[in-house]
Amino acid sequence: MSEPTAITAYPIMQRSTLDNLLSDLGFETYQHLLNLFEQELIQLHLNLQTAVEQQQYQDINDVTHILKNTAALYGAERLSKSACLVYQIEIGQAFIPQTQQLMAILVETLSVFNVHIHSLVE
């Protein structure tokens, strides 16, 4: 498994992935999907926070499964890689600390994407 600090080598927002989405989908669809992605991240963060507080390992696993794929689709590479790491952890290992790191990365990703989404409106 990677060291926790190695995850920072991955970009929070992979611009080339977003550029490809914009090119393939057009501006209106791109903007709409990014808004949906932001809403989904907010909901997944709440779900993950509750699961960690209650130590519901299956719920954590379910959220990380969604995150690893969805984040990759939108170029949120650091979030995707972090979710992959948590998804692969055996229950009883460093599950909660790794999940807390994932939540911090999720918040950081939300912030970066929020700025990007609002820049589209201006």
C-alpha positions in Angstrom: 0.0 0.0 0.0 1.2 3.6 -0.7 2.4 5.9 2.0 -0.3 8.5 2.9 1.9 11.3 1.7 2.4 9.7 -1.7 -1.2 10.5 -2.5 -0.3 14.2 -2.8 1.7 13.4 -5.9 -1.7 13.1 -7.8 -3.4 16.3 -8.9 -6.6 17.3 -7.2 -8.1 18.3 -10.6 -6.7 16.8 -13.8 -7.4 19.6 -16.3 -6.9 17.4 -19.4 -9.7 15.1 -18.3 -12.0 18.1 -17.8 -11.0 19.6 -21.2 -11.8 16.3 -22.8 -15.2 16.2 -21.1 -15.9 19.8 -22.3 -14.9 19.0 -25.8 -16.9 15.8 -26.0 -20.1 17.0 -24.2 -20.3 20.7 -25.0 -20.5 23.6 -22.5 -24.0 23.2 -21.2 -23.8 19.5 -20.5 -20.3 19.9 -19.1 -21.5 22.6 -16.7 -24.6 20.6 -15.7 -22.6 17.4 -15.0 -20.0 19.3 -12.9 -22.9 20.6 -10.8 -24.2 17.1 -10.4 -20.7 15.9 -9.5 -20.4 18.6 -6.8 -23.8 17.7 -5.3 -22.8 14.0 -5.3 -19.5 14.8 -3.5 -21.3 16.7 -0.9 -23.7 13.8 -0.3 -20.9 11.2 -0.3 -19.0 13.3 2.2 -21.9 13.3 4.6 -22.4 9.6 4.1 -18.7 8.9 4.7 -18.6 11.1 7.8 -21.6 9.2 9.3 -20.1 5.8 8.4 -16.8 6.7 10.0 -18.5 8.1 13.2 -20.5 4.9 13.5 -17.7 2.6 12.3 -19.9 1.2 9.6 -17.2 -0.5 7.5 -19.5 -1.7 4.8 -21.0 1.8 4.3 -17.4 3.2 4.1 -16.6 0.5 1.5 -19.8 1.4 -0.5 -18.9 5.1 -0.6 -15.3 4.5 -1.5 -16.4 2.2 -4.4 -18.6 5.0 -5.8 -15.9 7.7 -5.2 -13.0 5.9 -6.8 -14.9 5.6 -10.1 -16.8 8.9 -10.1 -13.8 10.9 -9.2 -11.7 9.4 -11.9 -14.4 10.2 -14.5 -14.3 13.9 -13.6 -10.5 14.1 -13.3 -10.4 14.3 -9.5 -7.3 12.1 -9.5 -6.1 12.5 -5.9 -9.6 11.7 -4.6 -9.9 8.7 -6.9 -6.6 7.3 -5.8 -7.3 7.9 -2.1 -10.7 6.2 -2.4 -9.0 3.2 -4.1 -6.6 2.9 -1.2 -9.4 2.9 1.4 -11.4 0.5 -0.7 -8.6 -2.0 -0.7 -8.0 -1.9 3.0 -8.9 -5.0 5.0 -11.3 -4.2 7.9 -9.3 -3.9 11.1 -6.2 -2.4 9.6 -5.6 1.4 9.2 -9.2 1.8 8.0 -10.4 4.8 10.0 -7.2 6.9 9.7 -7.0 6.3 5.9 -10.7 7.2 5.7 -10.2 10.4 7.6 -7.5 11.3 5.1 -9.9 10.5 2.3 -12.5 12.9 3.8 -9.9 15.7 4.0 -9.1 15.1 0.3 -12.8 15.1 -0.5 -13.2 18.5 1.1 -10.2 19.8 -0.7 -11.5 18.5 -4.0 -14.9 20.0 -3.4 -13.3 23.4 -2.8 -11.2 23.2 -6.0 -14.1 22.1 -8.1 -16.4 24.7 -6.6 -14.0 27.4 -7.7 -13.9 25.9 -11.2 -17.7 25.5 -11.5 -18.2 29.1 -10.4 -15.6 30.3 -12.9 -17.7 28.8 -15.7 -20.6 31.2 -14.8 -18.5 34.3 -14.9 
